[in-house]
């Protein structure tokens, strides 16, 4: 987290890149609302006054860890990012329990490639899936989330644990459903919750800021 704080206090512009799946890509399910990456841009470029920072989102619906790895040069390297937020696991969980070891290995290698390219990888766990969504997500996502947590711990990386926040909301009742469009896709409220989790993890959550005060059912 020290590196994040150094970047935020630097006078040099920072490139923040988001890559991953449809949840990271956002759109469609937000009904015109801002996605988590767009809210992050508002918080950093406007509210924190880092006007020359750049926020890039290269996420693609349906993508798994192998897709990002195969498209690494175009989706990550060519933007010369300083920080890369990774949002993967939902689609990977279709490979069920037998696919976890390969996912873990590929995820760890992706983080290493990002580090070798000079950027800080920031793993993010996935939000939960609803019972009405894809059965493989509900049945197997937790194992993929565990793999992401393990890689982050082993490589000493900051972890944005969306899954923990959404699981707690799910256990509390129907709250998580209010953050969802359908299946496993967050609506505008869900993206606000995810943005706030990112802010909290990076220690830039400020209750006085307009972006941090945006309403979501709690």
C-alpha positions as CSV (number, residue, x, y, z in Angstrom):
1,X,0.0,0.0,0.0
2,X,3.0,2.3,0.5
3,X,3.6,2.3,-3.2
4,X,0.0,3.4,-3.8
5,X,0.4,6.3,-1.4
6,X,3.7,7.3,-3.1
7,X,2.0,7.4,-6.5
8,X,-0.9,9.5,-5.1
9,X,1.5,11.9,-3.5
10,X,3.7,12.1,-6.6
11,X,3.6,15.2,-9.0
12,X,4.0,12.8,-11.9
13,X,0.8,11.6,-13.7
14,X,-0.2,8.0,-13.0
15,X,-1.8,5.5,-15.4
16,X,-4.4,3.4,-13.6
17,X,-5.5,0.4,-15.6
18,X,-8.5,-1.9,-15.0
19,X,-8.6,-5.2,-16.8
20,X,-10.7,-8.4,-16.5
21,X,-14.2,-9.5,-17.2
22,X,-17.7,-8.0,-17.8
23,X,-18.1,-6.8,-14.2
24,X,-14.9,-4.8,-14.5
25,X,-15.9,-3.6,-18.0
26,X,-19.2,-2.4,-16.6
27,X,-21.8,-0.9,-18.8
28,X,-25.2,-2.4,-19.9
29,X,-26.1,-3.5,-16.4
30,X,-25.7,-0.1,-14.9
31,X,-28.6,1.5,-16.9
32,X,-26.4,4.5,-17.7
33,X,-24.8,4.8,-14.2
34,X,-21.1,5.1,-13.7
35,X,-19.0,2.0,-13.3
36,X,-16.5,1.4,-10.5
37,X,-13.6,2.4,-12.7
38,X,-15.4,5.6,-13.8
39,X,-16.1,6.5,-10.2
40,X,-12.5,5.8,-9.4
41,X,-11.5,8.3,-12.1
42,X,-13.9,10.9,-10.6
43,X,-12.4,10.4,-7.2
44,X,-8.8,10.5,-8.3
45,X,-8.8,13.0,-11.2
46,X,-11.4,15.5,-9.8
47,X,-11.7,15.1,-6.1
48,X,-8.0,14.4,-5.4
49,X,-7.0,16.9,-8.0
50,X,-4.8,14.6,-10.0
51,X,-6.0,16.0,-13.3
52,X,-3.2,14.5,-15.4
53,X,-3.8,10.9,-14.2
54,X,-5.3,8.5,-16.7
55,X,-7.8,5.8,-16.1
56,X,-7.9,3.0,-18.7
57,X,-10.4,0.1,-18.8
58,X,-9.6,-2.8,-21.1
59,X,-11.9,-5.4,-19.6
60,X,-13.9,-7.6,-21.9
61,X,-17.1,-9.5,-21.1
62,X,-16.6,-13.2,-20.9
63,X,-12.8,-13.0,-20.4
64,X,-10.9,-15.4,-18.2
65,X,-7.3,-15.2,-16.9
66,X,-6.0,-16.9,-20.1
67,X,-7.6,-14.2,-22.3
68,X,-5.8,-11.4,-20.4
69,X,-2.6,-13.3,-20.6
70,X,-2.9,-13.9,-24.3
71,X,-3.8,-10.3,-25.0
72,X,-1.3,-8.9,-22.5
73,X,0.6,-6.6,-24.9
74,X,-2.6,-4.9,-26.2
75,X,-4.6,-5.0,-23.0
76,X,-2.0,-4.0,-20.5
77,X,1.6,-3.4,-21.7
78,X,1.0,-0.9,-24.4
79,X,-0.5,1.6,-21.9
80,X,2.6,1.5,-19.7
81,X,0.4,1.5,-16.6
82,X,1.6,2.2,-13.1
83,X,-1.2,0.3,-11.4
84,X,-3.2,-2.6,-12.8
85,X,-6.5,-3.6,-11.1
86,X,-7.3,-7.2,-12.0
87,X,-11.0,-8.4,-12.1
88,X,-11.1,-12.1,-12.9
89,X,-12.6,-15.3,-11.6
90,X,-16.3,-15.3,-12.4
91,X,-15.9,-16.8,-15.9
92,X,-13.0,-19.0,-14.8
93,X,-15.2,-20.7,-12.3
94,X,-17.0,-22.5,-15.1
95,X,-14.0,-24.9,-15.0
96,X,-15.2,-26.0,-11.6
97,X,-12.9,-27.3,-8.8
98,X,-10.6,-29.1,-11.2
99,X,-9.7,-25.8,-12.9
100,X,-8.6,-24.0,-9.7
101,X,-4.9,-25.1,-9.8
102,X,-4.5,-24.0,-13.4
103,X,-6.2,-20.7,-12.6
104,X,-4.1,-20.1,-9.6
105,X,-0.9,-20.7,-11.6
106,X,-2.0,-18.5,-14.5
107,X,-3.2,-15.7,-12.1
108,X,0.2,-15.7,-10.3
109,X,2.0,-15.6,-13.6
110,X,-0.2,-12.7,-14.8
111,X,0.7,-10.7,-11.6
112,X,4.4,-11.4,-12.2
113,X,4.2,-10.2,-15.8
114,X,2.5,-7.0,-14.6
115,X,5.2,-6.5,-12.0
116,X,8.0,-7.2,-14.5
117,X,6.4,-4.5,-16.8
118,X,6.9,-2.0,-14.0
119,X,3.4,-1.8,-12.7
120,X,1.8,-2.7,-9.4
121,X,-0.8,-5.5,-9.7
122,X,-3.9,-5.1,-7.5
123,X,-5.8,-8.3,-7.4
124,X,-9.6,-8.0,-6.9
125,X,-11.9,-10.8,-5.8
126,X,-15.1,-11.1,-7.6
127,X,-18.6,-10.2,-6.3
128,X,-20.9,-13.1,-5.6
129,X,-23.4,-14.6,-8.0
130,X,-27.1,-14.9,-7.3
131,X,-28.9,-18.2,-7.0
132,X,-30.7,-17.2,-10.2
133,X,-27.4,-16.8,-12.1
134,X,-25.0,-19.4,-13.6
135,X,-24.9,-22.5,-11.3
136,X,-21.1,-22.8,-11.7
137,X,-20.6,-19.4,-10.2
138,X,-22.5,-20.1,-7.1
139,X,-21.0,-23.5,-6.7
140,X,-17.3,-22.9,-7.4
141,X,-16.5,-19.2,-7.3
142,X,-15.4,-19.3,-3.7
143,X,-12.5,-21.6,-4.6
144,X,-11.3,-19.1,-7.3
145,X,-11.6,-16.3,-4.8
146,X,-9.5,-18.2,-2.4
147,X,-6.8,-18.6,-5.1
148,X,-6.8,-14.9,-5.8
149,X,-6.4,-14.2,-2.1
150,X,-3.5,-16.7,-1.9
151,X,-1.6,-15.2,-4.8
152,X,-2.0,-11.7,-3.4
153,X,-0.7,-12.8,0.0
154,X,2.2,-14.7,-1.5
155,X,3.3,-11.9,-3.7
156,X,2.7,-9.2,-1.1
157,X,0.1,-7.4,-3.2
158,X,-2.7,-5.1,-2.0
159,X,-6.0,-7.0,-2.3
160,X,-9.4,-5.5,-3.0
161,X,-11.8,-8.1,-1.5
162,X,-15.1,-7.4,-3.1
163,X,-16.2,-11.0,-2.4
164,X,-16.0,-10.5,1.4
165,X,-18.2,-7.4,1.2
166,X,-20.8,-9.0,-1.0
167,X,-20.8,-12.3,0.9
168,X,-21.5,-10.4,4.2
169,X,-24.4,-8.5,2.5
170,X,-25.7,-11.8,1.1
171,X,-25.7,-13.4,4.5
172,X,-27.4,-10.4,6.0
173,X,-30.5,-10.9,3.7
174,X,-31.4,-9.6,0.3
175,X,-29.1,-6.7,0.3
176,X,-26.7,-8.1,-2.3
177,X,-29.7,-8.6,-4.7
178,X,-30.3,-4.8,-4.6
179,X,-26.7,-4.3,-5.9
180,X,-27.3,-6.6,-8.8
181,X,-28.8,-6.3,-12.3
182,X,-29.0,-10.0,-12.8
183,X,-26.9,-13.2,-12.4
184,X,-23.5,-11.9,-11.4
185,X,-23.6,-8.4,-12.9
186,X,-23.7,-5.4,-10.5
187,X,-26.1,-2.6,-11.2
188,X,-25.2,1.1,-10.6
189,X,-25.6,0.6,-6.8
190,X,-23.3,-2.4,-7.0
191,X,-20.6,-0.5,-8.9
192,X,-20.8,2.2,-6.2
193,X,-20.3,-0.4,-3.5
194,X,-17.3,-1.8,-5.5
195,X,-15.8,1.7,-5.9
196,X,-16.2,2.4,-2.2
197,X,-14.4,-0.9,-1.5
198,X,-11.5,0.2,-3.7
199,X,-11.4,3.6,-2.0
200,X,-11.3,2.0,1.4
201,X,-8.6,-0.5,0.4
202,X,-6.4,2.3,-1.0
203,X,-7.2,4.6,2.0
204,X,-8.8,7.3,-0.1
205,X,-12.4,6.9,1.2
206,X,-13.6,10.2,2.5
207,X,-17.2,10.5,3.8
208,X,-17.1,14.2,2.9
209,X,-16.5,13.6,-0.8
210,X,-19.4,13.5,-3.2
211,X,-18.2,10.3,-4.8
212,X,-17.8,8.5,-1.5
213,X,-21.3,9.7,-0.4
214,X,-23.1,8.3,-3.4
215,X,-26.1,6.3,-2.2
216,X,-26.2,2.5,-2.3
217,X,-28.5,0.4,-0.1
218,X,-26.7,-0.7,3.0
